[in-house]
Amino acid sequence: MSLAGIPVVECSLEHLTLLTINTMKIREINAMRGPNYWSIRRHKLIVMVLDLEEMEQRPTDKIPGFLERLQAMFPSMYEHRCSEGSPGGFFSRVKEGTWMGHVIEHIALEIQTLAGMDVGFGRTRGYGEEGVYHVVFAYMEESAGRFAAKAAVQIAEALIEGTAYDLDADIQSMRELREKDRLGPSTGSIVDEAVSRGMPWIRLNKYSLVQIGYGRNQKRIQATVTSQTSSIGVEIACDKEDTKALLLQAEVPVPRGEIIKTERGLDEVIDDLGFPLVIKPINGNHGRGITTNIENKEQALVAFESAKKVSNSVIVERFITGEDYRLLVIDYKLVAAARRTPARIIGNGTNTIRQLIDEVNADPKRGYGHENVLTAIHIDAMTQSILEKKGYTEDTVLPAGETLNLKDTANLSTGGTATDVTDIVHPENIFMAERIARIIGLDICGIDVMTNNISQPLALTRGAVLEVNAAPGFRMHLAPTEGLPRNVAGAVMDMLYPPVRPSAFRLWP
């Protein structure tokens, strides 16, 4: 199905399919995925064959108001130097008169940049027929690049006609395509490390399954699970009951708790442990279904139902106070540690909770999904529950100086922050973390610890190990909010490819 020669975008982005192109026609769109005719260094290029049709006779200086509309829609395009070699160079070309294929090339580059994919290479060259051009531009994610090609043509059409266009919808659509298709920050960091070492790699599916190396020397990774990772170790880590039992046997400090399936079991645990409590699903990740600091029966029932949505069995534990730490162990050695802080705001006595969240999200370090170092904070069911406990709403003006945690967990994916503390972890805690990795049998594992001071042994601070995680995220260590970034991907590659192990067959000496 197509509209005026342009295939309908398969991701159901209706605002794109409603417009028709009256003066230009896309003949084909191809994606380059390696060294190609256009560049041997830039392997990821979209090549669009565009027929300008009647626009071949209408360069930009012949279209009244075109430059002004282009500048109003894309003020950041001032940075496009084009062949002039200086800021504003592209706008100068448009003012002097250039063909629409050249404009569409720059639009496709700019809308990708606005969507968090900073690409800068583009070329527009004749196809061999009058009015037909190769429009070539770089992409990061193929689906977003193909979308940008179609959107750029439609944006150009709107600018020519002087009609309104919903650019924000296109930007958001490309962000969603990028998050859907790109490698996550953890997998991506390992791939980048492999590339820096000259190792070949290939993506094996549309998710995070990647092969590094070739032949008998190949290794596979998926997120931060490797082809060497023990499947039994992963199963143990995913079952919090088994993990806790093994750690108890090894006399690792863990919170007291029970596994339950019914409200009756919840009543019995409450009678035994008292409050405050933590309730979480026995199988879960990214903080889903976890509720902390439960102080009464009503809150416990709500938390129980939330956890049951994630897994049939629920773990109820005594709530341990302190700060949340993640210890990362790779190849049974501690390589990084971070203190995690939940998404939070601080009142000023003037602004509402909603306004304070908007101010925090205005930080350029925050963005959609994994596009930036930090993730934007969203008001979800967990946040609403916290507000209800305190008798607040989104429109409540938070008193000056009051700190309000907006999430029960400190995950970066929910807007939390991380501070690197690798250099201050006490040697006894390092030994404990490396021992836990061997107890569970995981070559890459993240250990969640609650303590008041990670620079002191857990036994002295009355802290506890809360969880052991298979496939731990690397984001908090690669780009902490504060402190030194740690090249944890390098530790993975050192484990998979010790100095004596090649990544591929050598065809020459």
N, C-alpha and C positions, 0 to 999 in steps of 0.2 A: 504494500500500500504506500502511496506517495502523494505529496502535494506539490504540484508544479515541478516535478522532477526531484524533489527533496524527500528522502525516506522519512517516515514518521519516527521520532525518537522512541525506542522501545521501552524506556523507563517511565512511560505514562506521564510525561511532563506536559500537561494539557495546554499551558499557555504558549508553548512553542508551536504546537500543531494547529493552533487557531489562525496563525498568520500565513499568508501566501506570498510567494516571491513573484512579483509581476515583471521585473526587469532583469533578473539574473537567474541563472540556473546552475545548480550543482550537478555535474555529470557523475563524479565518483569521489569517494573519500577512501584513502588507503593509509595504513599505519606502518611505518618503518620500525623494525625492532632490532636493528643491528647496523653495521657499516653499510652505507648506501650511496647511491648516485649523488645525493645532495651533501653528504658529509660522512667522512670516515670516523670522526670523533664524536659526533652527536648521533647517537643510535636511535633515539626515540623521537621520530618526526611524523607529523600528519602531513600527507600530501593530498590536497584537494584540487580537482580539476574543475575550474569555475568558468562558465560562459557568461560574460558580462552582457551579451546581447545588446540592447539599445544603450546601455551605460558605457559601452566602448566609445561612444561619441559624446559622452558627458563627463569629462574629468572634473575633479572637485571644485576648480575655480569657476566652473560653469553652473554650479548648483547654488542658488542664492541661500545664504544663511547656513550652509553646511558646516563650515569651520566653527562658527559660533555654537551650533548645536553639539558638535563633537567635543568641543572644549568644555561645555557645560556638563555633558554626560561623563566625560573622562578627564577631569582636571589633572589626574596623576599621570596622564599620558605625556605631560610636558617633559617627563624624564626620558622619553624615547628620542634618542639622538639621531637615529636613521643615518643616511649617508652624509648629513651635515656634520656629524661628529661632535655635536654640542647639545645641551639640554634645549628643548624646544625645536630641535631640528625637524622632527616629523611634522609638527604643526606648520613649520615654514614650507615644507613640501606640499602640504594640503593647501595652503594659501596660494602657492605658485601654480598648483594644478597637478594632481597625480591621479592615477586610475584607481577605480574602486577595489580592484584585487589587492593593491598595496594597502589600502585602508583596512580591508577585511583581515589581512595578515596581522596588522597591529592591534586591531580589536580583539582577535582571537588570543593573542599573547597577553593583552591587558586584562581580559576577563578571567583568564586562568590565574594571573598574578593576584587579582582581587579575591579570588577564591582560595588563596593560600598556596598556590603552585607557581613559584617564581621562575618563569621561563623567559628567555630573552632572544633566542635565535629564530630568525624568520627570513624567508626569501620569496619573492614573487617573480616568476619568469614566464615568458611566452610558451605556449603549448605547441605552436606550429600552425595554428589557425587564427585568423583575425578575430580578436575579441575574446579568445580563450586563453586562460592562464593556469599555470601551476601555482597554487598558493601553498607555501610550505612553512610550517612553524613547529616549534618544539612542544612536547607534552611531557607530563610526569606520569599520569595515569591515562591509559588509552581511551577508556570510556569517556572521561572528562574531556580529552582532546577532541574526540569525534563530536561530542556535544558542542564544544567551543566553536568548531568549524561551522556547524549549522546555525548556532546562535549568532555568530559574527555576521553571517550573511543577513539574517533577519534584523539585527541591530542596524546594519548599514542601510537596509531598506527603510526602516523607521526614520533614520536620520535624513535620508534623501527626501522622504515625503513630509517630514516634520511632524510625525505622529508620536504619541506617547508610547513608551516601552517600559515594561517592568523588568529593569535590570537586576534588582535585588533578588527576584525569583530565580533568574538564571544563575546568579552567584551562589545562592543557597543550593540549587540543584547540583552544581558542580562540586560543592563541598560534600554533599551527600554521596555523589558518585566516587569522589576521591576516598572518603572514609570506607566506602563499601568495598572498593577494589584494591586499595594499596596495601602493601605489607605494613603490619603494625610496627610501632617504634622498636619493640624488642627484636623481632625478626629482621627488620630493616637494619638495625645496628650490626647484627651478625653478618648480614650480607655486605654491608659497607666495609666491615673489617676484612672480609674475604677479598673484596675488590682491591682494598688498599694493599693486600699482600700478593696481588696478581693471580688470585685463584679464580677459576671459572665457576659460574653458577647458573642455574636455570630454575624458574618457577614451574612447579609440577601441577598446580591446580589454581583455581581462582581464589583460594584462601591463602594460608600461610605455609603450605608445604613447599619446601625449597631443597634442591639438591646442590651441594657444593662439591666441586671436583668431578672427575670422570672415572669410568672403569672401576677397577678393584679399589681405587683410592677414594671413591665417592662417599660422602656422608650426607645424611638428610636431617633437616631440622623442621619443626613445626612450632611456631611461637618460640618458646625456650625449652622445648623437649627435643632431644637429639636421638639419632638412631642408636646411640649407646645407652640411653636412659632406660632403666629397668621398668618394665611394665608393672611388675609387682610393686615396686616402690611408688609408682604413680597411683596405683589402686589404694595402697595404704594411706597415702597422703590425702586422697580424695574422700576417705572414710574417716571422719574425725573420731569416731569411737575406737577404731583400731589404732589410730595414731596415738590417742591419749593412753590407751592400754599399754602400748609398747613403751611410751615415755615414762609412765608410772613404774613399770617393771625396771626401767633403767634408772629410777630415782631422779628423773628430771622434774623440776618443780612445775606443776600444771594446776589450773584452778580446779577446785572440787566441783563435781557436777554429775548429772545423770542424763541418760538417753530416754526420751519418752515419745509416745505416739498419741496419747489421749489427754483430755482435760483433767481426768481423774489423776493421771500420772503427774500432771502439772501441779495439782493441789498437793500431792504427796511430797514433791520436790521442794515446793515453797515452804511446807512445814519443816522440812529437814534443813534447808539452807538459809531460809529467811531472805531478806532483801539487803542490798540491791543485787539484781541478777542480770545476766546476759542470756538471751535466747537467740539461737541461730540454727539454720538447717544443717543436717549432718553432712549433706553434700551441697556445696555451693562455692561461689567465687565472686570477686569484685564487690564484696560487701552485700550481696543480695540476700534479703530476708533476715538480716542481723539487726537486733535491737539491743542497745546497751543501757545500763543504769536504770533498770526497771525497779520502781519503788513501791508498787502496789499491785493487787490482784487484777484490777481492771487493765492496767498497762500490760500485765503479763498475758492476759487473754488476747489482746490485740497483737502483741508480739508473736504469740504462739500461732495465730492464724496466718500472720505474714510469713513465718518460717515454713509453715505447712505447704504454702504455695510453691516452695522451691524443692522440698523433699518430704517424704512421708514420715521420716523420723526426725526428731528435733532434739538438740542438745541444750540443756539448761545448766548454766554454771554460775558460780559466785562471781560477782563483778569485782574485778581487780582494778584499783585506782593507780594512776600513774600516767606516763607518756607512752605512746605507741611507737615501737621501733621495728624496723625490718632489717634482718640480717641475711645477707645473700651469700650462699656457699656454692662455689663452683669447683668441681673436681675435688671435693672434700676439703677445700680451703676457703676460709672467709675472705672475700674479695671486696665487700662493700657493706656499709651499714647506713641507715637513714632514720631520722626521727620524722614521723609523719604527723601532720596536724590536720584535723578535719576542716572542711570549708567553714569559714566563720566570718562574722562581721563585728565591728565595734561601734556602738552607738555614739551619736554626737548630740542627742537631745533635740535635734531639729528634723532630721530626715526619717522617713518611714523605713521599715525593714526592706520593702521592695526597692526603694530608692538606694539604700545602702548596698544591696546586692548588685544593682545596676552599676554603681560606682566601682565596685570590686571587679565586675566583668569588663569595665572599660579599660582595665589594665591591658596594654598591648601584648603582654605575655600570655593572656588567656585567649582561647579560641574554641572553635567548634571541634568536638572530638579530640583527636591527637594532633591537630594542625599546629599547635603551639606548645610551649613548655608546660603551660597549665591549661586546665579545662575550665570552661565557663561554668558557673554555679547555676543550677536549675532548681526551682521549687517543685519537688516531687512529693510522693506520699510520705516518705521518711521525714522530709522537712515540715510538711503540714502536721505530722504527728508531734514533732518536737515543739512547734509553735502552740499546738493545742494544749500540751502539758503545761506550758507556761502561761496559758491564757492570752496568747498573742495572736494577731492576724498579720497579713502582709502589710496592712495599713497602720500597724502600731508604730508609734515613734519610740525608738529604742533609747532609753536613758543614756546620758553622756557617760562614757567610760565602760559601759556594760559590754562584755564579750558574749556573743551568742553563737554557739556551734550550730550549724545548719544541717549537719549529718551526724549519724551515730558512728560512722566509720571514717577512717582517714584516707581512703583510697583516692589516688590522684584522678581517677576516672569520674569521681563525683565532685571534683573541685578542690580537693585537699592540696596541701603543699608538703614539701619534703626538704629536710636539712641534712646534709651529709655529716655523719659523725664517725666515719670509719676510723679515724686516727685516735679516738678516745675510748674505744671499746675495751673493757678490762680483759686481760689475758684469760681469766677464768671463763668469761662469757664467750670469748673466741673458741676456747677449747670445747665448751658446751655445744656451741653451734656446729662445729665440725663433727663432734660426736653424734649429734642428732641426725646429721646427714647420713652417717653410716648406719645408725639404728634403723632409719626408714629405708635406706638404700637408694638415695637419689643423688645423681651426679650434679644436678643443678636444682637447688631448692631455696625457697624463701622462708625464713623462720620469723614469725611474729611474736614479739616479746613486749610485755607490759612491765615497766619498772619506773621508778622515780629518778634513776641515775644509771645510765648504761656504763658509766666509767667505774662502777662498783659491782662486785659479784652479786648475782641475783639473790643468793642466800642472805646477804646483808640488807638488801632493799625490800625483801619480801615480795619480789616480783615473780612473774610466772611466764611460761611459754604458752601462748594462746593457740597457735596453729602452725602447721608445717604445710607449705604450699608447693605443689608441683607446678611447673611452667610459670614461675614468678615473673612479674613484669620488671623490665629493666629501666623503664622511663625515669623513675625517681632517682636512679643512680647515674644515668647518662646526663641528665640535665636537672640537678636539684635546684630548688628555689633559692637555697643558700648553701654555701660551701663548695668544695671542689667536685667537679664531675669526675666520674670513675669510668675507665674504659673496660667495663665488665664484658663487653663482647670480645675483647682481646683475650680474656681468660677462657672463654668458650672455645675460641679458635686454637689457643695453645693446647687445650685438652683434646680437641678433635684431631689436630695436626701438630704433634710435637715436632721439633726442628728436624728430625730425621725422616719424617713421613711426608712424601710429596702429595699433591692434590690431583695430579693427573699423570698419565704416561708421558715420558719425555721422548720426543721424536728426533731429538738431536742432542749432542753432547752438552 
